Amino acid sequence: MTTDFSDQGTAAQNINTVWITIGERPIGTYELPAEINFTVDREGPVEFTVVAGVTQNGLNALRIQYPFFQTHREDIVIRNDKRDYYLNEDDDSILKVNYLSFANVDPIEDFEQVGLRFQNTNLSDTPLRRITRNSHPDDVFDSQVPGEPNNASGYVRMREGENLFEMESVQNFILPQGSGPIYLEMHYKTNHMFTIGVFSNIPGRGLEQAPIVRAFPTNGEWRKIYVYYTDDVTAAFGATWHKVFIGAIRTAEDEGKEIDMYFDNIKIVY
């Protein structure tokens, strides 16, 4: 993946599936990494199409063709005396993916700038000072993308006696309703379950909250999630604006435990 970091945020993705078409013939869906064996019954140029996919809402069973990635199309000349072929062979045989030119990519927070673009909601009993930048090398997300800053990640600690954490984006977003897909992209690491969702401001009804996805503990690893916002934004018909929220609730099983959650590269794509 390549991006303009200043406008589109990180290029770090979790592309784990591809859909392959040769000419007009679908070859199949492959979980990466994959070696693809196929038969072409003629010589000459043949168009290969590769569509990149991700896991939606963190569910391995729900792999989708991500609607904001450009499709790779390449003509390869098939010869009877050649068996092995590589896409993008003139470069490094690694396909490059970009966001589509018409995709609206709105980075919300990468925790690299001065000030935070999230704030506590009125319900949260976890103080705002618990929402901080963390620069410890063991806990900062490293995109491993040359040229990208990896100096800090967001960090939230819920201490004993704090039972509800909830933060919302400072910015209001005007998102399309019923006219196209909407996704939230985010990296996270956590030792406790948390919820990702949307606030919608609807005239005559006020602010409505819709939880969308629960993210589960990651055993000390960073993960990337693609949260499908489309249905919940569309359901809030007539909303004048929307906000992203992230929240967690302490349960009886969490007594005496400090809850640690890390976030990075939060962005809306539509």
N, C-alpha and C positions, 0 to 999 in steps of 0.2 A: 504494500500500500504506500502511496505517496500522497502527501497533502502539503498545502501551504499552512504551516503551523499557526501563523498569526491570524489567519482567517478561518481555518477549518479545524484547528486543534490537532491532537496527536494523530500520527499515522499508524499507531499500534492497534492492530485488529486481531480478531480471533476467527479468521476464515478457516473453516474446518471441513467444508464440503464443496464439491464442484459438480456441475451438470455439463456433460459433454455431448455435442452434436457434430457429426461429420456429414457435410453436405446437407441434405434434408433429413438425415437419419439420426434420431436420438440414440446415443450409445449407452447412456446410463448415468446414474448418480453415484459419486464416489466419495467416501470419507477419506480425508487426507491424513498422511501421505498415501499415494496410490500409484501403482503402475497399471497402465491401461493397455490391454491387448485387444486388437480389433483386426478386421479384414476389410480391405478396400478392393473392389473387384475391377478397378480400371486404373490406368496410368493417367498422369497429368495433374493439373492443379485441383486440389480439393480444399474447400473451406472448412476449417475447424473452428467451432464456437465453444467458448468456456465461460460459464456463468458461475460467479463465486457466491457461496452461501455461508450462513452463520446459524447459530442456535438461538432461537427466539425465546425470550423470557427465561433463559437459563435451563430450558427443558431439552435434554438430549434427543428426545423423540420428536422434537419439533424443529427440524432443519429446514430453512427457507432460503430461496434465492433472494439475497438482500437487494431491495429495489433501488438502492442508491449507488450501487457499484456499476461501473462501466463493464459491459460485456467485452470479452477479448475475442476478436475475430482475426483469423490468420489463414492465408492460403499456403498450403504445403504441396510441393510437386512430388507426386508418388511415382516411384520407378520400380520396375520388376527386380532390379539388382540391388535394392536397398531394403533393409528390414526395419531398422530403428530410426525413429524421427523424434525431434525435440521441438516443442513450441518455443518461439523467441530464441531460436538457435544462434542468430547473428549477434545476440547480446550475451546473456548469461544463462539462458534457458529457464529463467525464473520469471513468471508472468508478473507484470506490474498492473496494479488496480488503482483506479482513481474514483473519487466521487463523480457522479454525473454532473455535467455543467449546470443543469437547472436545479440541482439539489440545494436547498437552503440548509446550510450547516451553521449552527449557532452555538459556539462554545460558551458554556455557562460559567464553568470554573475549572481551572487547571492548577490552582493553588501556587502559581508562580508569580502572581502580580500582587501589588500592594492592595490591601483591603479584601474583604470576603464578599462574595456575591450570594451568600446564604445568610439567613437570619433565623433566630428562634421563632416558633409560633407561640401564640398565647397559652397553649396547653402544655408546652414543654416545661418540665421542672429541672431539666439539665441546663445549667447556666450557659450563656453564650460563650463565656470564656473557655468552656470545654470544647468548643468547636475551634480548633486551632490548626496551624500549619505544623507539620512534623518534618524535620530535616535529617533525622537519624538515618544513616545509610541502610540499616537493616529493614527499615519500614517505608522508605520512599519507593514509589513505583518507578522502575527503570524501563522506559519504552524501548531501549536499545536501538533507537532510530537516530542515526547521525544528525547532529545539529539541533536536536530537540532538547530543551532544558528539562532536567530531572532533579531539581533542587529540593522539592518539597511535595508532600501530599497532604490531603486533609485528614484530620484525626479527631475523633470524638471518644471521650471516655465517660461512661456512666458509672459513678461511684455508688457505694452502698447508700441507700436512702433516696436515690434518684430513680424514679420508676418510669418516667416517660421522657424520651428524647424525640423531638420533632423539629426539623428545620425546613424552611421553604426558600425558594429562589427569591432574591430581592426583585429581580426583573419580572415584569408581566410579559407573557408571550401571547401574541395573536396567532393562533394556529388554525389551519384550514379544517373545516368541518365537512366531512363527506366528499372531499375532493382529492384525496391522495393519502398515502401512508405517512405515519408519524412515528418516529422511534426516539427513545432516549438511549444514548450510549454512555457507558460508565465502567471504569475499573474500580474494583473494591477488594478489600481483605477484611475479614471480620471473624470474631469468635462467638458471635451471637446473631440470631436471625433479625433482619430488619425488613421494612416495607418500603417500596417505591411506588409513588402514585402521583396524582394530579389534583390541584385545586382549580375549580372553574367558577368564575364570577358570572352569575346568571341574573339579569335584571328581573326584579320582582320576587326572586327566590333567594338571593344572597349567594354566599360562598358555599359551594358544595365540594365535598372531598370524596375522591374515588381511589381506594387502594388498588393497585394493579398487580404487583408481583412481590412475592416474598423471596428475599435472598438469604441463603443459609450459610452457616459457618464454612470457612474455606480451608481449615487446617493449616493456617499460616501462609497460604499461597494467594497471590493476586489473581483475580479472574476478571474477564470482561463480560458484560451483559448487554443485550440488546432488548430493550423493553418496548413492547408494542403498545403505543398510546392511542392508536387510531380510534378504536371502538369507544373508549371512554371519553375522548374529546368530542367525538360525533354525538354521543349520547347526551352531552351537555349542550343541547341545541340552543343557539342564541347567546351563548356565553360571550362576553366582551373581552375577556382575557383569561389566561391560564397561568398557573405556577407549578413548578416541580416541587414535590415534597419527599422527604426521606424521614422515616421514623422507626423507633424501636420501643418495646414495652418490656420492662423487667417482670418476670414471673416468679412464683414462689420457689421454683427450682434454682433461681439465680441469686438467692439470698447469700450475702457475703462475697459475691463475685464482682470483680470489676469487668465491665463490658467495654471492649475496645473495637472500634470500627474505623477503617481507613477508606478514603475515597479519592479518586483522581479522574481527570479528563472527562468531566460531566458535560455532555452536549446534547442538544436537540437537533434532529435531522428531519426535514420534511420537504 
